[in-house]
């Protein structure tokens, strides 16, 4: 039984494959840079919003405790209204904070993975550029020695 032999690759096809792969690596590097920049911007915004909402929540907790004490001591309509407003605002803030935390929980691992992939692609690009530099050095010309007259 005869087995099929795989044809030998031509130099043109190998060079074409290398060129295509280098273009894909460059595209991956630029896409990674853009994605990391965008995700970092989102992360920064989410962190700022989370800090703001946490601070607001802490303030509202103190306000609702104070309003509850006032309403307990003097259950007038104004005191009960203040307590009700503090409680509803606190609930809304907690809801917004939960949304922000959920968005951060999704964004953070994605950003970390993108940073790893970006570092990897950039490292490969640098290594290939360095290898190309070494491989494409011009050949050194050797000086011919003059023959001694005998």
C-alpha positions as CSV (number, residue, x, y, z in Angstrom):
1,X,0.0,0.0,0.0
2,X,1.3,3.4,-1.0
3,X,1.0,6.2,1.5
4,X,0.4,9.7,0.4
5,X,3.4,12.0,0.9
6,X,2.8,15.5,2.0
7,X,4.1,18.0,-0.6
8,X,7.2,20.0,0.4
9,X,6.3,23.7,1.2
10,X,7.6,26.4,-1.1
11,X,9.6,29.3,0.3
12,X,7.1,31.8,-1.1
13,X,4.2,30.2,0.9
14,X,6.3,30.0,4.1
15,X,7.3,33.7,3.7
16,X,3.6,34.6,3.1
17,X,2.5,32.7,6.2
18,X,5.2,34.5,8.3
19,X,4.1,37.9,6.9
20,X,0.4,37.1,7.6
21,X,1.2,36.0,11.2
22,X,3.3,39.1,11.9
23,X,0.3,41.3,10.7
24,X,-2.0,39.3,13.0
25,X,0.4,39.8,15.9
26,X,0.5,43.6,15.2
27,X,-3.3,43.7,15.0
28,X,-3.5,41.8,18.3
29,X,-1.1,44.2,20.0
30,X,-3.0,47.3,18.8
31,X,-6.4,45.7,19.7
32,X,-5.1,44.7,23.1
33,X,-3.8,48.2,23.8
34,X,-7.2,49.8,22.8
35,X,-9.1,47.2,24.9
36,X,-6.9,47.7,28.0
37,X,-7.3,51.5,27.6
38,X,-11.1,51.3,27.3
39,X,-11.5,48.8,30.2
40,X,-9.1,50.8,32.4
41,X,-11.2,53.9,31.8
42,X,-14.4,52.0,32.7
43,X,-12.7,50.6,35.8
44,X,-11.6,54.1,36.9
45,X,-15.1,55.4,36.5
46,X,-16.6,52.5,38.4
47,X,-14.1,52.8,41.2
48,X,-14.9,56.5,41.6
49,X,-18.6,55.9,41.5
50,X,-18.3,53.1,44.0
51,X,-16.3,55.3,46.4
52,X,-18.9,58.1,46.0
53,X,-21.8,55.8,46.7
54,X,-20.1,54.2,49.7
55,X,-19.5,57.6,51.2
56,X,-23.1,58.6,50.5
57,X,-24.4,55.3,52.0
58,X,-22.4,55.9,55.2
59,X,-23.8,59.4,55.5
60,X,-27.3,58.2,54.9
61,X,-26.9,55.4,57.6
62,X,-25.9,58.0,60.1
63,X,-28.8,60.3,59.0
64,X,-31.4,57.6,59.2
65,X,-30.2,56.5,62.7
66,X,-30.4,60.1,63.9
67,X,-33.8,60.5,62.3
68,X,-35.0,57.3,63.9
69,X,-34.0,58.5,67.3
70,X,-35.7,61.9,66.7
71,X,-38.9,60.2,65.5
72,X,-38.9,57.9,68.5
73,X,-38.5,60.8,70.9
74,X,-40.9,63.1,69.1
75,X,-43.1,61.3,66.5
76,X,-44.2,64.5,64.7
77,X,-45.0,64.5,61.0
78,X,-41.8,66.3,60.1
79,X,-39.6,63.8,62.0
80,X,-41.4,60.8,60.5
81,X,-41.1,62.4,57.0
82,X,-37.4,62.9,57.5
83,X,-37.0,59.3,58.6
84,X,-39.0,58.0,55.6
85,X,-36.9,60.2,53.2
86,X,-33.6,59.0,54.7
87,X,-34.7,55.3,54.5
88,X,-35.9,55.6,50.8
89,X,-32.7,57.4,49.8
90,X,-30.6,54.8,51.6
91,X,-32.4,52.1,49.7
92,X,-31.8,53.8,46.4
93,X,-28.2,54.3,47.2
94,X,-27.8,50.6,48.2
95,X,-29.4,49.5,44.9
96,X,-27.1,51.8,42.9
97,X,-24.1,50.5,44.8
98,X,-25.1,46.9,44.2
99,X,-25.3,47.7,40.4
100,X,-21.9,49.3,40.5
101,X,-20.3,46.4,42.4
102,X,-21.8,43.9,39.9
103,X,-20.3,45.9,37.0
104,X,-16.9,46.0,38.8
105,X,-17.1,42.3,39.4
106,X,-17.5,41.7,35.6
107,X,-15.0,44.3,34.5
108,X,-12.1,43.5,36.9
109,X,-11.3,39.9,35.7
110,X,-11.8,40.9,32.1
111,X,-9.3,43.8,32.5
112,X,-6.8,41.5,34.2
113,X,-7.0,38.9,31.4
114,X,-6.7,41.7,28.8
115,X,-3.6,43.0,30.5
116,X,-2.0,39.6,30.6
117,X,-2.8,39.0,26.9
118,X,-1.5,42.5,26.0
119,X,1.8,41.9,27.8
120,X,2.2,38.6,26.1
121,X,1.5,40.0,22.6
122,X,3.8,42.9,23.2
123,X,6.6,40.6,24.5
124,X,6.2,38.4,21.4
125,X,6.3,41.4,19.1
126,X,9.5,42.7,20.8
127,X,11.2,39.3,20.6
128,X,10.3,38.9,17.0
129,X,11.6,42.4,16.2
130,X,14.8,41.6,18.0
131,X,15.2,38.3,16.1
132,X,14.5,40.0,12.8
133,X,17.2,42.6,13.6
134,X,19.7,39.8,14.3
135,X,18.7,37.8,11.2
136,X,18.7,40.7,8.8
137,X,22.2,41.9,9.6
138,X,24.3,42.3,6.5
139,X,27.0,39.8,6.1
140,X,30.4,40.8,7.1
141,X,32.9,41.2,4.3
142,X,36.1,39.4,4.8
143,X,39.3,41.2,3.9
144,X,41.6,39.2,1.7
145,X,45.2,39.0,2.9
146,X,48.0,39.9,0.6
147,X,50.2,37.0,-0.3
148,X,53.8,37.2,0.8
149,X,56.3,37.4,-1.9
150,X,58.7,34.4,-1.7
